[in-house]
């Protein structure tokens, strides 16, 4: 069994945003494929976080953390559990099984990035030294680092005599993300293309989340191994429901681009839809994006649900899914999920990045409020057209978004590692 050390500073077990769900799904896939996966987590691991880990997984969760040392968490126990920390057996209090911990603002509040925050701000000599200690103890066949901000972990790694394959999971092109957010008046981690190139060059394999990113990285580093690893989801066909009111659904996490997207939609599109269809439609907003909308005056027929652990039921009830995002980067995981749930999807050109071959076939794209109004109106008015896009979404998902297809290159790379 090959050993993999996965390094991250995201509490990915919470799965409250697409990027966290991507890491969580990757972790579960590697475990199912019989890799021995250890997590190197930079951050505070409280009893609450351990409880949430136990809720999220059903295997032994092995994690190295500077504050706690090594923890082996038995995710099959839901009452009192024993946790091994640095060889000492500690008794943990009864696990709290309250799912609403996921939506407790005091626990899940996210940090706003400062405009002055640069990639160098993430460097920690303490964590770098600990990572090297863990590496020498574990001697993994492969190391996967999540996000370029943690690339410092493998800086000068040749000095420790590493034989491991090193991989960086980029999630997006960081300098492009910075430029896009800045152009829209939002802050993001400051990084230049040259800085990103230097950081990526520390790794043997670069993971791009979509084809456009892959081409960018290959232009940056033509001699390096770049592979495309998107986000998979199990395609499923829900029973087609012809009912009123028509349920238009938006699922999102709490970030600036999502807030701007849905508030713009409410201002420019939703009012016209309500004027035309009145009580025959409703807008269902789901996820931690709801925390960002407490200061927004909501128009008629808009329901804020907040965090729901069971997204399956959300998509089952949805008739049309929207993602009116107009700035961002990477792959829009909420779009992947909508297509894999065989739902008619209306998004934007930005939202379709990485899924371009499905535009206006598997889903609809509109970059202006008038177009969005017309496309959504057509779907509302025609059961036949909704069903057509449902069928096409499912076919697209089966062909492009199934797990074995998305992870194929990565699996081959990891299997061939020494």
N, C-alpha and C positions, 0 to 999 in steps of 0.2 A: 504494500500500500504506500503510495507516494504522499509525502507530507507537503502541505502548502501553508505558508504563513501569510495571512491577509491583514494588511495594515490600514487602519482608518481612524478618523476622529468623528465619524458620524454614528449616532445611536440608531443604527439602521434597523434594529429590531422593532422600533416604533412604527416604521413604514408609513410615516405621516406625509411624506412627499415622494414624488416619483423617483428622485435620485436615491433616497434611502431604500425604497422598495427594490430598486435595481440591485443594490448591494445584497439585500436580504435574499432575493431570488437567486442571485449568483451563488451565495453561500449555500443555500439549500440544494442547488443543482450539484455543486461540487461534492457535498456530503452524499447525495444519492448516487453519484458516480464512484463512490468508494475512495475518494481522496480523504486523507487525514488532515482536516482543516483546523488550524489554530488562528485565533484572532489576536492581533496586536492593537489594543484600543487606547487611544490618547484621549483622556477625559476622565470625569469622575464616575466611578461605578458605585452607586448607592444601592441599598437594599431594594428600593423601588425599581431601579433599572434591572436588577437581577430578577425580580418578580416578573417584569415585562418580558425579559428573555425567556423565562420559563413558560410564559403564555404563548410566545411566538413560535417556539420550536419543540420538537419531540425527540431530539437526540441529545447526546452529551455536548454541551457548549463549552469549548476550551478557549480561555482568553488570558492573555498577558496584559497587565496593566501596571503602570509605574506605582500607583498608590496602593494596590492590593497584592501585587505579585502575580502568581499563577492561580487561576480559579478554574476548577472543573465543575461545571454546573449541571446537575442532573435535571433535565427538563421533563422527565417523566413523573416527578413528584410534585404534588400540589399542596401538601401539608408541610410539616416541619422537615427540613432537609439538611443534610450535612454537606458542607462545602470545604474542599481542601484548599487552603491558602498557604503557600510556601511551606508545605509539609505539615502544617498545623491544622487540626480538625476543629472547626468552629461551628457552634450550633446557631443556626439561622432561625429567626422567628417565623411563625406561620406565614406562608405566602399569601399576600393580599390578592384576591382574584377579581378585583374591581376593574372592569374594562374601561371605566370612565377615567382611569389614570391617564389614558392616552390624550384626553381632552382637557386635563387640568392645566390651566394657563400657567400656574406657578411652576409646573414641572416642565412644560413644553415651550415656554417662551423662547423665541429665537432671537439671536443677536443681529442687530442692524449693522451692516458693514459701514465703516467710516470711509469717506472719500480718500483719506490719507493712508488707508490700509493697503500695504504692498505685500507681495509674496514673501518678502524677507521677514515680515512680522511673525510668520508661522514657525520660523526656525527655533528649535530648542535643543541645545547641546545635551541637556539631561535626557530627553527622549531619544536622541540619536545614540547616545552611549548605551542606554538601556536596550534599544533595538539591536545593537550589535551584540550585546550580551545574550539576548534571547536567541539571536541567529546562531551564535556559536554553540549554545546549549541544544537547540532544536535541530540544527543542520538540515533545513528543509530542501526539497528538490526545487521548489519554486517559491518566489515571493511575489505577491500581488499588492501593489500600493494603490489605494483609492485616492484620486485627486492629485493634481500636480503640486498642490500646496504642501504635500508630505514627501515630495521628491528628495528633500534633504536627508531623509532616513537612509538612503543608499549612497549618499555623497562619499566619495573616496572609499567605496565598499571593497575595492580590490585590495586595500591594505589589511583587511581582516581575512584574506585568503578565501573569498567566497567562490563556491562552485555552483551556486544556485542560479537558476534562470530568473531574471528580474523582469516583471511586467508592470506597466503603469496603466491603470484604468482611468482614462481622461474625463469621461462624461461629456466633454465638449472641448472646443478650442478656446482656451482661457483668454487669450488676448482679444479674440473676436467678441467674446462675452463682455469683457470690460468695455470695449468700444461701443457695443450696442446699448448697454445699460447707461453708459455715460451720455450717449447721444440722446437718450430719452430722459435725462435728468435724474437718473437713479445711480446710486453708488454700487461699486462692485470691487473686488480685489484687483488692484492695479498691477498689470503685467504687460510687458512688451512682447512682440513676436520673437525677438532675439533672446530674451530671457526664457521664454517658453521653450525655444529650441534647445538651449543649453541644458535645461532641466530634463527634457525628454531624452537627451542624448545619454543620460546615465543608465538607461534601461535597455534590456535586450529586445523586448517586445512592447510595442505601443498599441493599446486597445482603443480603437475609435468607435464611437457609438452609432455612427451613420456614415454613409458613403462619402458625403461632401467633406466631413471631418477627416476621413481616411485620405482623401486626395490632398487635403491641406497638409497633413502630417508627412505624407510621402514627398511633397514638394520641399518641405522643411528639411527632411532628413532622408534623402533618396536611398542611402545605403542601409537604412534600418528596416527591421521587420515590423510592418504595420498590418494589423488585422482588424476586421470589422466585427464587433460584438455588440449587437443591438440589445433590445429588451424583449424577451419572449413572454408570451402569455398563452394559456391553453385556449384554443378556439372552441367556442361553444355556441350552439344555436338555441336561443330562447324561443319559447312559444310566442308567435306573433299575436299581439293583442290589439284589437280594434275597439277602442274605448274613448270615452270623454271624461274629463278633459285630457287633451294631449299633453303628455309629460315631457317637457324639454329640460334636460339635465346638464348641469355643469359641475364637474368634480375637480377640485384643485387644492393645492397646498398654499401655505402663507408666504407668498413673496410678492415683490413689487410688480413684476410683469403680469401676474395673475390678477392682482387687484385692479391694475389699470385696465386689463382686458375686460373684466366683467362689469366694472363701473361704466366704461365706454359703451359696452353693449346695452346696459340698462338705459343709458341716456339717449343713445342714437337708434336703437333697434326695438327694444322691448316695448316702449310706449306705442309705437306704430303697430306692433303685433297685437297688443291688447285692444287698441282702437278697432282693429279689423276683426279679431276673433273673440274678443271679450272673455267670458268665463269658460270658453271651450279650450283654453290653454292655461298651463301653469309653468312656472320656472322653478326647478328644484336645485338649489345650490348646496353642495355637499363637500365636506372636508374642512380642514383648518383655515381655508380661505375665509370662512365665516367670521373668524376672529378679527379679520382685517376690515370687515364691513359694518362694524358696530357704529361707526360715525357716518354711514351712508343712509340717506333717506330712501327706503325701498318703495318702488311703485307697486301697483296692484298685482296680485296673484304670484308673488314671489315668496318662496319658502326657504328659510335658512335652517339647515339641519345640523351642520357642524360635523364633527368626527363620527363616522360609522365604521365599526370594525368589519361589518359584513357588506362589502361592496357588491357582492354577488346579487343581493336583494335590490340594491340601488339600480344596477344595470338591468336587472330583470323587469323592473317597473318603468324604465325609461323608454320613451317612444322615439325621441330624437336627442342626440348628444351634441353639445356645442363646445368649441374651444376657440374663442375669438382673440387669441393672443397675437400681438403685433410686434413684440420684440422679445428676444430670448435666444437661446442657443441649444445645441445638442439635439436630442430626440425627445419629443413630447410624449411621455409615457402614458399620459391620460388618453391620448389618441390611440396608442397601441391597444390599451385596455378596451376602449370603445369598439374598435374594429374587431377585436377578439371576442367581444360579447355580441357580435353581429348587429350592431346598432347603426342606424343612419347617422352619419357624422358630418357636421358643418364646421370647418375650421378656416384657417388662413394660410397664405403662402409660407409664413414663418412656422405655423403649426404643422405644415406638411413636410418640413425638412426631414430628410431621411426616409420619407414615404412617397416621394414624388411620383413614382410609377403607378400610384393609385389615384392620383388627382382626377376628379370629375368622372371617375369610373367606380372605384370602391367607396369614395367619399367626395364631398363637395368642398370647394374652396372659394372664399370671397374675401376681398381685402377692403371693401367699402361697405358702409352701413346699408346702402340701397341694395347692393347685391345680396348681402346677408338676409335682409328682410325678404327679398324675392325668393331666395332658395329655401328658407325656412317656411315661408308661406306655402310654397309648392308641396313641401313634405307634409305640412299640416293638412292641406286640402285633399291630398291623394293617398289613400291607403295603399293603392297599387304601387306608387312610386316609393313609399316608405318600405314596402316589402322588397322591392327591387334592390334598393340600397342595402337593406339588411342582408339579402342573399349575397350581394357582391362583396360586402364587408367580410362576411364569413369565408367566402372563397379566397379573398385576398389574405386573410389571416392564416388560413390553412397553408397557403402557398409560401408565405413570407415570414410569418411571425411565430411559428411553432418552435418549441424549445430546441429540439435536435438540430434544426436548421440554423437558428441564431447562434448556438454555442459550438457549432461543428468545428470551426477553425481553432477556437480556444481549446477545445478538448484534444484536438490533434497536437497542438503545441505543448500542452501540459503532459500528455502521454509520452511525448518524445523527449521530455526533459530528463536530464541525467539523475 
